[in-house]
Amino acid sequence: MRRVKLSNVWPPVVALAVVGTGIGMQRREMAELERGNEVLRRVEKAERPAVPEKVSNTSVITGRRIDWRQLVAMPGWRQSMAITQVRRLLYELSSEELLANLDQLAAVEVSEEMQQELESLLLYMLGRRDPRILFDRFSDELRNERLPLRQSIALGATFRRWVERDCRAAAAWMDEQVAAGAFESKSLNGLHAHRLTFESDLIRLMAAANPASASARVTAMSEPLRSAVLKNDLLLNYRRAEEAKGTANLIREIAGEAQAPQVLAESSRMVALGASGDREAYESLGRLFKDIEATPEERDAVALSSLSCRMQSQSKWVERDDAASYVDAMRTWSLNEAPGVAGSITGNALGQLGMKRFDEAAKLAIQYQEAGGDDSVVVAFLSSKGLAHSHPAEALPLLERISDPEKREAIRKFFPKQP
């Protein structure tokens, strides 16, 4: 298999939104994604409707007709028996009836958040019934990338289920849309957000089930789509070890030995960020290393990328009383799991801490340097963005502790010029 050149395209932080650079942007998108996921969690409760076998008429339901205006006017409707009865009825409605309810709901005047929540419920049900009808119904919106993020999340989840249920049908629909020019993008990078998401879902499943087809599909893509798909969180939230291994092998095949560690790192950089706590973050990375049978070089690249993303996005840790313990735990884990970048990870963490508590961070950097016998922690610490410029007088003595003159002089450029 010939190696395919990959461009330096950075994928979205979240699967259904094209993301700009900068940690502040990531935080806003993650917050919006979480709000969208909360809507989806409510919607997916419909899979377990705790209601009687038969739907009875209520003030909201008459026969097979739903009065959406009456439903949303009820206090506490999200926890009411009425919405539970609505969910049961939606399971019984045909695709045509579900489409009609979408049109009826669009005419109800409610808040944007409530509208999107109820629409997501209908999208979810229609996607279960007949995903092709659903995606044909929203083809214009998908083409023009007009969908709000929460509806995009619902459609994205539906497409993933379609891929899992009938990958061939989902791939055939995608191919038809691409051939018709439905996913042509006017964005500066030429990437259509929904095509990127849907292609990523297809490749994630195909990589384990049909590696040859997955490889052929990725190879046939033009740049920058090929690079963006391979880097688009393919190793986030996988369900089985076989999926992760298949995806990793695909990345290795397409990217080649030299580029594979970095592409794997970019495809898994959200793994630690999505964890609820530090221990879970380390366990998630450790499980990933095992499932993909990561090489030492791959472990280093993935650990550095994923932990850096977590630290920067969850920067409040520098205010914790146990910040030093936080850094030490990260260093201990890194030394065991990714020793080649343990110094860089430690120094990056101390650099972030040093912007708020320089003296404490500098003391730790020296301590780790003396204990480890190398300069990697101090080099990464002083190379941290803005540190040397904001604390030049305090940081300059540490510069002289770096034994390599080339590294020392390279870092000296970060300091403000002396008059």
Helices and strands as residue ranges (DSSP letters): H 23-44, G 45-47, E 61-62, E 65-66, H 68-73, G 77-79, H 81-92, H 95-106, H 112-129, H 131-137, H 139-144, H 149-165, H 167-179, H 193-209, H 211-220, H 225-230, H 241-267, H 278-292, H 296-313, G 315-319, H 323-337, G 339-341, H 342-354, H 358-372, H 376-383, H 387-390, H 392-399, H 405-412
